[in-house]
Amino acid sequence: MSPLKPAFFELAVRADARWDRFSRGVRRRMGLARPLRILPYRGYGTAERVLIQARVLEDRFVKPSHLRRSLVGSAIASYKRYATVEIPGARVAVHWGDKRWEGTTDDEGFLELWVAPPPGVRPGWNVVELELLEPEPQGVPIVSAQVLVAGPQAELGIISDIDDTVIVTGVTNPLKRAWALFLTEHRTRLPFEGVDAFYSALREGHGGLADNPIFYVSSSPWNLYEHLDEFLALHRIPNGPLLLRDWGLSRHGFAPGGGHGHKLEKIRGVLGTLETLPFILIGDSGQEDAEHYRTIVREYPGRVRCVYIRNVPSRAQRAVELERLAQEVREAGSQLVVVDDTVSAARHAAQAGWIRWQEVPRVQEHQQEDADARTVLDALGRKGS
């Protein structure tokens, strides 16, 4: 990249933030400004340090999903998710037990604050409270944010892609991707067959009580956080921090575009924080997951037990590339396994000792149930067209 480009984008981001402040000030004086809200994200960490994440935005009053009954309603909700007005420089207080910290949002309204948890913090999910201090705190409710603390019982960590790994999106097809992102609800989208049971088995580990942490990394924008969170809950896929991407103008350029290198940054952050845990990485063959995971295997020798790549329809040359990448991963001390379905991955994981063998039939059962549900939904779709 030309040395002038970072300076240009830095200047553009600052100018955009100043415009947002000026615009909101004008709208406030005219009585047109919407109230503010804190949108909490799941954080993660250890007993020594934890990442608190949130965003401060104007409240767009997106209608709850159970009240949206039509394609038009879904489209309006999607528009509101993307047409955000961020609040840069907002001061937020974080309360955790008797401890308190303050943080300030960046130019895109994001809060990222590393804190030391209270003494004796319990492993698993903890709850912190977020309070807006500036600007305009009046009427902005205090919200709760979940924080995942990895405990000593964890055997390994799991990092999974989302698009075409957990959720069927057809992201290699631009039209399908646009439909999936903008015009569908979590209630009408389906997971890959058996993912819920397989990820639950990975979370429980070899002995069934490991409570292994799971992280989801995606090229989807933070604007879809609530949408994806609802999807995981609806399909009983284990909770985990969602590590997404900022779309639009940023100090790195314009997004989407420019590949998926941001995933590397997120994965490095997780491995650097949970530095004693080995990991399993899960992705698909349609994008650059295998290449990024190969890079992680090389950068963190001995930390990656296995890379699972779901085989999705792609160009013919991709199979040859995956064979080469698998060889490079083996040379780096790990393994890359290409699977056609979730049961195949579960059998391999059971043989390696990462999940219990009795979980494999459950994964197979859920895979069949999800396949039957997809057949019914496809039939209804053909009937309605």
Contacts in CASP RR format, 6 or more apart in sequence:
PFRMAT RR
TARGET T0000
AUTHOR 0000-0000-0000
METHOD contacts of the structure
MODEL  1
MSPLKPAFFELAVRADARWDRFSRGVRRRMGLARPLRILPYRGYGTAERV
LIQARVLEDRFVKPSHLRRSLVGSAIASYKRYATVEIPGARVAVHWGDKR
WEGTTDDEGFLELWVAPPPGVRPGWNVVELELLEPEPQGVPIVSAQVLVA
GPQAELGIISDIDDTVIVTGVTNPLKRAWALFLTEHRTRLPFEGVDAFYS
ALREGHGGLADNPIFYVSSSPWNLYEHLDEFLALHRIPNGPLLLRDWGLS
RHGFAPGGGHGHKLEKIRGVLGTLETLPFILIGDSGQEDAEHYRTIVREY
PGRVRCVYIRNVPSRAQRAVELERLAQEVREAGSQLVVVDDTVSAARHAA
QAGWIRWQEVPRVQEHQQEDADARTVLDALGRKGS
5 253 0 8 1.000
6 251 0 8 1.000
9 249 0 8 1.000
9 250 0 8 1.000
9 251 0 8 1.000
9 252 0 8 1.000
9 253 0 8 1.000
10 251 0 8 1.000
12 249 0 8 1.000
13 107 0 8 1.000
13 108 0 8 1.000
13 249 0 8 1.000
13 250 0 8 1.000
13 251 0 8 1.000
14 107 0 8 1.000
16 107 0 8 1.000
16 249 0 8 1.000
17 88 0 8 1.000
17 107 0 8 1.000
17 108 0 8 1.000
20 85 0 8 1.000
20 86 0 8 1.000
20 87 0 8 1.000
20 88 0 8 1.000
21 88 0 8 1.000
23 85 0 8 1.000
24 33 0 8 1.000
24 58 0 8 1.000
24 85 0 8 1.000
24 87 0 8 1.000
25 33 0 8 1.000
27 33 0 8 1.000
33 58 0 8 1.000
34 58 0 8 1.000
34 59 0 8 1.000
34 60 0 8 1.000
34 61 0 8 1.000
34 85 0 8 1.000
35 58 0 8 1.000
35 59 0 8 1.000
35 136 0 8 1.000
35 139 0 8 1.000
35 140 0 8 1.000
36 56 0 8 1.000
36 57 0 8 1.000
36 58 0 8 1.000
36 59 0 8 1.000
36 87 0 8 1.000
36 90 0 8 1.000
36 132 0 8 1.000
36 135 0 8 1.000
36 136 0 8 1.000
36 140 0 8 1.000
37 56 0 8 1.000
37 57 0 8 1.000
37 58 0 8 1.000
37 59 0 8 1.000
37 140 0 8 1.000
37 143 0 8 1.000
38 54 0 8 1.000
38 55 0 8 1.000
38 56 0 8 1.000
38 92 0 8 1.000
38 130 0 8 1.000
38 132 0 8 1.000
38 140 0 8 1.000
38 143 0 8 1.000
39 54 0 8 1.000
39 55 0 8 1.000
39 56 0 8 1.000
39 57 0 8 1.000
39 143 0 8 1.000
39 225 0 8 1.000
39 226 0 8 1.000
40 53 0 8 1.000
40 54 0 8 1.000
40 130 0 8 1.000
40 143 0 8 1.000
40 144 0 8 1.000
40 145 0 8 1.000
40 146 0 8 1.000
41 53 0 8 1.000
41 54 0 8 1.000
41 55 0 8 1.000
41 145 0 8 1.000
41 222 0 8 1.000
41 225 0 8 1.000
41 241 0 8 1.000
41 242 0 8 1.000
42 53 0 8 1.000
42 145 0 8 1.000
42 146 0 8 1.000
42 147 0 8 1.000
42 148 0 8 1.000
42 239 0 8 1.000
42 240 0 8 1.000
42 241 0 8 1.000
42 242 0 8 1.000
43 50 0 8 1.000
43 51 0 8 1.000
43 52 0 8 1.000
43 53 0 8 1.000
43 145 0 8 1.000
43 146 0 8 1.000
43 147 0 8 1.000
43 148 0 8 1.000
43 241 0 8 1.000
44 50 0 8 1.000
44 51 0 8 1.000
44 147 0 8 1.000
44 148 0 8 1.000
44 149 0 8 1.000
44 150 0 8 1.000
44 213 0 8 1.000
44 215 0 8 1.000
44 240 0 8 1.000
44 241 0 8 1.000
44 270 0 8 1.000
44 273 0 8 1.000
44 274 0 8 1.000
45 51 0 8 1.000
45 147 0 8 1.000
45 148 0 8 1.000
45 149 0 8 1.000
45 150 0 8 1.000
45 273 0 8 1.000
45 274 0 8 1.000
46 149 0 8 1.000
46 150 0 8 1.000
46 151 0 8 1.000
46 273 0 8 1.000
46 274 0 8 1.000
47 117 0 8 1.000
47 120 0 8 1.000
47 121 0 8 1.000
47 123 0 8 1.000
47 149 0 8 1.000
47 151 0 8 1.000
48 116 0 8 1.000
48 117 0 8 1.000
49 114 0 8 1.000
49 115 0 8 1.000
49 116 0 8 1.000
49 117 0 8 1.000
49 273 0 8 1.000
50 114 0 8 1.000
50 115 0 8 1.000
50 116 0 8 1.000
50 117 0 8 1.000
50 147 0 8 1.000
50 149 0 8 1.000
51 112 0 8 1.000
51 113 0 8 1.000
51 114 0 8 1.000
51 273 0 8 1.000
52 94 0 8 1.000
52 101 0 8 1.000
52 111 0 8 1.000
52 112 0 8 1.000
52 113 0 8 1.000
52 114 0 8 1.000
52 115 0 8 1.000
52 128 0 8 1.000
52 130 0 8 1.000
52 145 0 8 1.000
52 147 0 8 1.000
53 110 0 8 1.000
53 111 0 8 1.000
53 112 0 8 1.000
53 113 0 8 1.000
53 145 0 8 1.000
53 241 0 8 1.000
54 92 0 8 1.000
54 110 0 8 1.000
54 111 0 8 1.000
54 130 0 8 1.000
54 143 0 8 1.000
54 145 0 8 1.000
55 86 0 8 1.000
55 105 0 8 1.000
55 108 0 8 1.000
55 109 0 8 1.000
55 110 0 8 1.000
55 111 0 8 1.000
55 222 0 8 1.000
56 86 0 8 1.000
56 87 0 8 1.000
56 90 0 8 1.000
56 92 0 8 1.000
56 105 0 8 1.000
56 109 0 8 1.000
56 111 0 8 1.000
56 132 0 8 1.000
57 84 0 8 1.000
57 85 0 8 1.000
57 86 0 8 1.000
57 87 0 8 1.000
57 109 0 8 1.000
58 84 0 8 1.000
58 85 0 8 1.000
58 87 0 8 1.000
60 80 0 8 1.000
60 81 0 8 1.000
60 83 0 8 1.000
60 84 0 8 1.000
61 80 0 8 1.000
62 77 0 8 1.000
62 80 0 8 1.000
62 81 0 8 1.000
62 226 0 8 1.000
63 73 0 8 1.000
63 76 0 8 1.000
63 77 0 8 1.000
65 77 0 8 1.000
65 185 0 8 1.000
65 186 0 8 1.000
65 187 0 8 1.000
65 230 0 8 1.000
68 74 0 8 1.000
68 77 0 8 1.000
68 185 0 8 1.000
71 183 0 8 1.000
74 183 0 8 1.000
74 184 0 8 1.000
74 185 0 8 1.000
75 182 0 8 1.000
75 183 0 8 1.000
78 181 0 8 1.000
78 182 0 8 1.000
78 183 0 8 1.000
81 223 0 8 1.000
81 224 0 8 1.000
81 226 0 8 1.000
81 227 0 8 1.000
82 182 0 8 1.000
82 221 0 8 1.000
82 223 0 8 1.000
82 247 0 8 1.000
84 223 0 8 1.000
86 105 0 8 1.000
86 107 0 8 1.000
86 108 0 8 1.000
86 109 0 8 1.000
86 110 0 8 1.000
87 105 0 8 1.000
87 109 0 8 1.000
87 135 0 8 1.000
88 105 0 8 1.000
88 106 0 8 1.000
88 107 0 8 1.000
88 108 0 8 1.000
88 109 0 8 1.000
89 104 0 8 1.000
89 105 0 8 1.000
89 106 0 8 1.000
89 107 0 8 1.000
89 109 0 8 1.000
89 134 0 8 1.000
90 104 0 8 1.000
90 105 0 8 1.000
90 109 0 8 1.000
90 111 0 8 1.000
90 132 0 8 1.000
90 133 0 8 1.000
90 134 0 8 1.000
90 135 0 8 1.000
91 102 0 8 1.000
91 103 0 8 1.000
91 104 0 8 1.000
91 132 0 8 1.000
91 133 0 8 1.000
91 134 0 8 1.000
92 102 0 8 1.000
92 103 0 8 1.000
92 104 0 8 1.000
92 105 0 8 1.000
92 111 0 8 1.000
92 113 0 8 1.000
92 130 0 8 1.000
92 131 0 8 1.000
92 132 0 8 1.000
92 133 0 8 1.000
93 100 0 8 1.000
93 101 0 8 1.000
93 102 0 8 1.000
93 103 0 8 1.000
93 130 0 8 1.000
93 131 0 8 1.000
93 132 0 8 1.000
93 133 0 8 1.000
94 100 0 8 1.000
94 101 0 8 1.000
94 102 0 8 1.000
94 103 0 8 1.000
94 113 0 8 1.000
94 115 0 8 1.000
94 128 0 8 1.000
94 129 0 8 1.000
94 130 0 8 1.000
94 131 0 8 1.000
95 128 0 8 1.000
95 129 0 8 1.000
95 130 0 8 1.000
95 131 0 8 1.000
96 115 0 8 1.000
96 117 0 8 1.000
96 118 0 8 1.000
96 126 0 8 1.000
96 128 0 8 1.000
96 129 0 8 1.000
96 147 0 8 1.000
97 118 0 8 1.000
98 118 0 8 1.000
99 115 0 8 1.000
99 117 0 8 1.000
99 118 0 8 1.000
101 113 0 8 1.000
101 115 0 8 1.000
102 133 0 8 1.000
103 111 0 8 1.000
103 113 0 8 1.000
104 111 0 8 1.000
105 111 0 8 1.000
106 112 0 8 1.000
108 246 0 8 1.000
108 250 0 8 1.000
110 222 0 8 1.000
110 246 0 8 1.000
111 130 0 8 1.000
117 126 0 8 1.000
117 147 0 8 1.000
117 149 0 8 1.000
121 149 0 8 1.000
122 149 0 8 1.000
123 149 0 8 1.000
123 150 0 8 1.000
123 151 0 8 1.000
123 152 0 8 1.000
123 153 0 8 1.000
123 154 0 8 1.000
123 211 0 8 1.000
124 148 0 8 1.000
124 149 0 8 1.000
124 150 0 8 1.000
124 151 0 8 1.000
124 211 0 8 1.000
125 146 0 8 1.000
125 147 0 8 1.000
125 148 0 8 1.000
125 149 0 8 1.000
125 239 0 8 1.000
126 146 0 8 1.000
126 147 0 8 1.000
126 148 0 8 1.000
126 149 0 8 1.000
127 144 0 8 1.000
127 145 0 8 1.000
127 146 0 8 1.000
127 147 0 8 1.000
128 144 0 8 1.000
128 145 0 8 1.000
128 147 0 8 1.000
129 142 0 8 1.000
129 143 0 8 1.000
129 144 0 8 1.000
129 145 0 8 1.000
130 142 0 8 1.000
130 143 0 8 1.000
130 144 0 8 1.000
130 145 0 8 1.000
131 137 0 8 1.000
131 142 0 8 1.000
132 140 0 8 1.000
146 239 0 8 1.000
148 213 0 8 1.000
148 239 0 8 1.000
148 240 0 8 1.000
148 241 0 8 1.000
150 157 0 8 1.000
150 213 0 8 1.000
150 274 0 8 1.000
150 277 0 8 1.000
151 211 0 8 1.000
153 209 0 8 1.000
153 210 0 8 1.000
153 211 0 8 1.000
154 210 0 8 1.000
154 211 0 8 1.000
154 212 0 8 1.000
154 213 0 8 1.000
154 277 0 8 1.000
155 205 0 8 1.000
155 206 0 8 1.000
155 210 0 8 1.000
155 212 0 8 1.000
155 354 0 8 1.000
156 205 0 8 1.000
156 210 0 8 1.000
156 212 0 8 1.000
156 277 0 8 1.000
156 278 0 8 1.000
156 279 0 8 1.000
156 280 0 8 1.000
156 305 0 8 1.000
156 354 0 8 1.000
157 212 0 8 1.000
157 213 0 8 1.000
157 214 0 8 1.000
157 215 0 8 1.000
157 274 0 8 1.000
157 277 0 8 1.000
157 278 0 8 1.000
157 279 0 8 1.000
157 280 0 8 1.000
158 199 0 8 1.000
158 202 0 8 1.000
158 203 0 8 1.000
158 212 0 8 1.000
158 213 0 8 1.000
158 214 0 8 1.000
158 215 0 8 1.000
158 279 0 8 1.000
158 280 0 8 1.000
158 281 0 8 1.000
158 282 0 8 1.000
159 214 0 8 1.000
159 215 0 8 1.000
159 216 0 8 1.000
159 217 0 8 1.000
159 267 0 8 1.000
159 270 0 8 1.000
159 279 0 8 1.000
159 280 0 8 1.000
159 281 0 8 1.000
159 282 0 8 1.000
160 166 0 8 1.000
160 199 0 8 1.000
160 214 0 8 1.000
160 215 0 8 1.000
160 216 0 8 1.000
160 217 0 8 1.000
160 281 0 8 1.000
160 282 0 8 1.000
160 283 0 8 1.000
161 216 0 8 1.000
161 217 0 8 1.000
161 218 0 8 1.000
161 263 0 8 1.000
161 282 0 8 1.000
161 283 0 8 1.000
161 284 0 8 1.000
161 287 0 8 1.000
161 289 0 8 1.000
162 216 0 8 1.000
162 217 0 8 1.000
162 218 0 8 1.000
162 220 0 8 1.000
162 228 0 8 1.000
162 242 0 8 1.000
163 169 0 8 1.000
163 170 0 8 1.000
163 171 0 8 1.000
163 218 0 8 1.000
163 219 0 8 1.000
163 220 0 8 1.000
163 284 0 8 1.000
163 287 0 8 1.000
164 170 0 8 1.000
164 171 0 8 1.000
164 172 0 8 1.000
164 192 0 8 1.000
164 284 0 8 1.000
164 286 0 8 1.000
164 287 0 8 1.000
164 310 0 8 1.000
164 312 0 8 1.000
165 192 0 8 1.000
165 282 0 8 1.000
165 283 0 8 1.000
165 284 0 8 1.000
165 289 0 8 1.000
165 310 0 8 1.000
166 191 0 8 1.000
166 192 0 8 1.000
166 195 0 8 1.000
166 216 0 8 1.000
166 232 0 8 1.000
166 237 0 8 1.000
167 180 0 8 1.000
167 189 0 8 1.000
167 190 0 8 1.000
167 191 0 8 1.000
167 192 0 8 1.000
167 228 0 8 1.000
167 231 0 8 1.000
168 189 0 8 1.000
168 190 0 8 1.000
168 191 0 8 1.000
168 192 0 8 1.000
169 176 0 8 1.000
169 177 0 8 1.000
169 180 0 8 1.000
169 181 0 8 1.000
169 189 0 8 1.000
170 176 0 8 1.000
170 177 0 8 1.000
170 180 0 8 1.000
170 312 0 8 1.000
171 177 0 8 1.000
171 180 0 8 1.000
171 219 0 8 1.000
171 286 0 8 1.000
171 287 0 8 1.000
172 286 0 8 1.000
172 287 0 8 1.000
172 312 0 8 1.000
172 313 0 8 1.000
172 314 0 8 1.000
180 189 0 8 1.000
181 220 0 8 1.000
181 224 0 8 1.000
185 227 0 8 1.000
186 227 0 8 1.000
186 228 0 8 1.000
186 230 0 8 1.000
186 231 0 8 1.000
186 234 0 8 1.000
187 234 0 8 1.000
188 377 0 8 1.000
189 231 0 8 1.000
190 235 0 8 1.000
190 370 0 8 1.000
190 373 0 8 1.000
190 374 0 8 1.000
190 377 0 8 1.000
191 231 0 8 1.000
191 235 0 8 1.000
191 237 0 8 1.000
191 370 0 8 1.000
192 310 0 8 1.000
192 342 0 8 1.000
192 370 0 8 1.000
193 341 0 8 1.000
193 342 0 8 1.000
193 366 0 8 1.000
193 367 0 8 1.000
193 368 0 8 1.000
193 370 0 8 1.000
193 371 0 8 1.000
193 374 0 8 1.000
194 342 0 8 1.000
194 343 0 8 1.000
194 363 0 8 1.000
194 366 0 8 1.000
194 367 0 8 1.000
194 369 0 8 1.000
194 370 0 8 1.000
195 235 0 8 1.000
195 237 0 8 1.000
195 342 0 8 1.000
195 370 0 8 1.000
196 235 0 8 1.000
196 236 0 8 1.000
196 237 0 8 1.000
196 238 0 8 1.000
196 366 0 8 1.000
197 342 0 8 1.000
197 346 0 8 1.000
197 359 0 8 1.000
197 362 0 8 1.000
197 363 0 8 1.000
197 365 0 8 1.000
197 366 0 8 1.000
197 367 0 8 1.000
198 342 0 8 1.000
198 345 0 8 1.000
198 346 0 8 1.000
198 349 0 8 1.000
198 355 0 8 1.000
198 359 0 8 1.000
198 363 0 8 1.000
199 214 0 8 1.000
199 237 0 8 1.000
199 238 0 8 1.000
200 236 0 8 1.000
200 238 0 8 1.000
200 359 0 8 1.000
201 346 0 8 1.000
201 349 0 8 1.000
201 355 0 8 1.000
201 356 0 8 1.000
201 359 0 8 1.000
201 362 0 8 1.000
201 363 0 8 1.000
202 212 0 8 1.000
202 214 0 8 1.000
202 280 0 8 1.000
202 349 0 8 1.000
202 354 0 8 1.000
202 355 0 8 1.000
203 210 0 8 1.000
203 211 0 8 1.000
203 212 0 8 1.000
203 214 0 8 1.000
203 238 0 8 1.000
204 210 0 8 1.000
204 211 0 8 1.000
204 212 0 8 1.000
204 355 0 8 1.000
204 356 0 8 1.000
204 359 0 8 1.000
205 212 0 8 1.000
205 354 0 8 1.000
205 355 0 8 1.000
205 356 0 8 1.000
206 353 0 8 1.000
206 354 0 8 1.000
206 355 0 8 1.000
206 356 0 8 1.000
207 356 0 8 1.000
208 356 0 8 1.000
213 240 0 8 1.000
213 274 0 8 1.000
213 277 0 8 1.000
214 238 0 8 1.000
214 239 0 8 1.000
214 240 0 8 1.000
215 240 0 8 1.000
215 241 0 8 1.000
215 243 0 8 1.000
215 270 0 8 1.000
216 228 0 8 1.000
216 232 0 8 1.000
216 240 0 8 1.000
216 241 0 8 1.000
216 242 0 8 1.000
216 243 0 8 1.000
217 243 0 8 1.000
217 263 0 8 1.000
217 266 0 8 1.000
217 267 0 8 1.000
218 228 0 8 1.000
218 242 0 8 1.000
218 243 0 8 1.000
218 244 0 8 1.000
218 245 0 8 1.000
218 263 0 8 1.000
219 245 0 8 1.000
219 256 0 8 1.000
219 259 0 8 1.000
219 260 0 8 1.000
219 262 0 8 1.000
219 263 0 8 1.000
219 287 0 8 1.000
220 228 0 8 1.000
220 244 0 8 1.000
220 245 0 8 1.000
221 244 0 8 1.000
221 245 0 8 1.000
221 246 0 8 1.000
221 247 0 8 1.000
221 255 0 8 1.000
221 256 0 8 1.000
222 244 0 8 1.000
222 245 0 8 1.000
222 246 0 8 1.000
222 247 0 8 1.000
223 247 0 8 1.000
224 244 0 8 1.000
225 242 0 8 1.000
225 244 0 8 1.000
228 242 0 8 1.000
228 244 0 8 1.000
229 242 0 8 1.000
231 237 0 8 1.000
232 238 0 8 1.000
232 239 0 8 1.000
232 240 0 8 1.000
233 239 0 8 1.000
243 266 0 8 1.000
243 270 0 8 1.000
245 255 0 8 1.000
245 256 0 8 1.000
245 262 0 8 1.000
246 255 0 8 1.000
247 255 0 8 1.000
247 256 0 8 1.000
248 254 0 8 1.000
248 255 0 8 1.000
255 262 0 8 1.000
259 288 0 8 1.000
260 287 0 8 1.000
260 288 0 8 1.000
260 289 0 8 1.000
260 292 0 8 1.000
261 288 0 8 1.000
261 292 0 8 1.000
263 289 0 8 1.000
263 292 0 8 1.000
264 292 0 8 1.000
264 295 0 8 1.000
264 296 0 8 1.000
267 281 0 8 1.000
267 292 0 8 1.000
267 296 0 8 1.000
268 296 0 8 1.000
268 299 0 8 1.000
270 279 0 8 1.000
271 279 0 8 1.000
271 296 0 8 1.000
271 300 0 8 1.000
271 303 0 8 1.000
277 303 0 8 1.000
278 302 0 8 1.000
278 303 0 8 1.000
278 304 0 8 1.000
278 305 0 8 1.000
279 303 0 8 1.000
279 304 0 8 1.000
279 305 0 8 1.000
280 304 0 8 1.000
280 305 0 8 1.000
280 306 0 8 1.000
280 307 0 8 1.000
280 308 0 8 1.000
280 349 0 8 1.000
280 354 0 8 1.000
281 289 0 8 1.000
281 293 0 8 1.000
281 296 0 8 1.000
281 304 0 8 1.000
281 306 0 8 1.000
281 307 0 8 1.000
281 308 0 8 1.000
282 307 0 8 1.000
282 308 0 8 1.000
282 309 0 8 1.000
282 310 0 8 1.000
282 345 0 8 1.000
283 289 0 8 1.000
283 290 0 8 1.000
283 293 0 8 1.000
283 307 0 8 1.000
283 308 0 8 1.000
283 309 0 8 1.000
283 310 0 8 1.000
284 309 0 8 1.000
284 310 0 8 1.000
284 311 0 8 1.000
284 312 0 8 1.000
285 309 0 8 1.000
285 310 0 8 1.000
285 311 0 8 1.000
285 312 0 8 1.000
285 314 0 8 1.000
285 318 0 8 1.000
285 322 0 8 1.000
285 338 0 8 1.000
286 312 0 8 1.000
286 314 0 8 1.000
286 318 0 8 1.000
289 309 0 8 1.000
290 307 0 8 1.000
290 309 0 8 1.000
290 321 0 8 1.000
290 322 0 8 1.000
290 325 0 8 1.000
290 336 0 8 1.000
291 325 0 8 1.000
293 304 0 8 1.000
293 307 0 8 1.000
293 309 0 8 1.000
293 329 0 8 1.000
293 336 0 8 1.000
294 307 0 8 1.000
294 325 0 8 1.000
294 328 0 8 1.000
294 329 0 8 1.000
294 332 0 8 1.000
294 336 0 8 1.000
296 303 0 8 1.000
296 304 0 8 1.000
297 304 0 8 1.000
297 307 0 8 1.000
297 329 0 8 1.000
297 332 0 8 1.000
297 333 0 8 1.000
297 334 0 8 1.000
298 332 0 8 1.000
301 332 0 8 1.000
301 333 0 8 1.000
302 333 0 8 1.000
302 334 0 8 1.000
304 334 0 8 1.000
305 334 0 8 1.000
305 352 0 8 1.000
305 354 0 8 1.000
306 334 0 8 1.000
306 335 0 8 1.000
306 336 0 8 1.000
306 337 0 8 1.000
306 348 0 8 1.000
306 349 0 8 1.000
306 352 0 8 1.000
306 354 0 8 1.000
307 329 0 8 1.000
307 334 0 8 1.000
307 335 0 8 1.000
307 336 0 8 1.000
307 337 0 8 1.000
308 337 0 8 1.000
308 339 0 8 1.000
308 345 0 8 1.000
308 348 0 8 1.000
309 322 0 8 1.000
309 336 0 8 1.000
309 337 0 8 1.000
309 338 0 8 1.000
309 339 0 8 1.000
310 339 0 8 1.000
310 340 0 8 1.000
310 345 0 8 1.000
311 338 0 8 1.000
311 339 0 8 1.000
311 340 0 8 1.000
322 336 0 8 1.000
322 338 0 8 1.000
325 336 0 8 1.000
326 335 0 8 1.000
326 336 0 8 1.000
326 337 0 8 1.000
326 338 0 8 1.000
329 335 0 8 1.000
329 336 0 8 1.000
330 336 0 8 1.000
337 345 0 8 1.000
337 348 0 8 1.000
339 345 0 8 1.000
339 348 0 8 1.000
341 367 0 8 1.000
342 363 0 8 1.000
342 367 0 8 1.000
343 360 0 8 1.000
343 363 0 8 1.000
343 364 0 8 1.000
343 367 0 8 1.000
346 355 0 8 1.000
346 359 0 8 1.000
346 360 0 8 1.000
346 363 0 8 1.000
346 364 0 8 1.000
347 360 0 8 1.000
349 355 0 8 1.000
350 356 0 8 1.000
350 357 0 8 1.000
350 359 0 8 1.000
350 360 0 8 1.000
END
